[in-house]
């Protein structure tokens, strides 16, 4: 991969402030957890024991995660750079064949 390295800080993200925010809200979030919630607060994903839904005729479970915008931007920038470089090399080889 070529070009400038893409970072959270370069995208305007203060990861230390994010970590502090998680620490400050952990107790409040934990207070909402019942026995079905597995794991703790602050991980990439949460686990919920939804086996009680098996007794329903048409069970639905909706979930959402917010805050992935910068992760997507970094992944896209990294992928675009790698893709662009690979495509350029492939196109150059193809033209020379």
Secondary structure, DSSP 8 states (H G I E B T S, - for coil): --S----TGGGT--HHHHHHHHHHHHHHHHTT--TTEES-SSSSS-EE--GGGGGSSS----------HHHHHHHHHHHHHHHHHHHHHHHHHHHH-
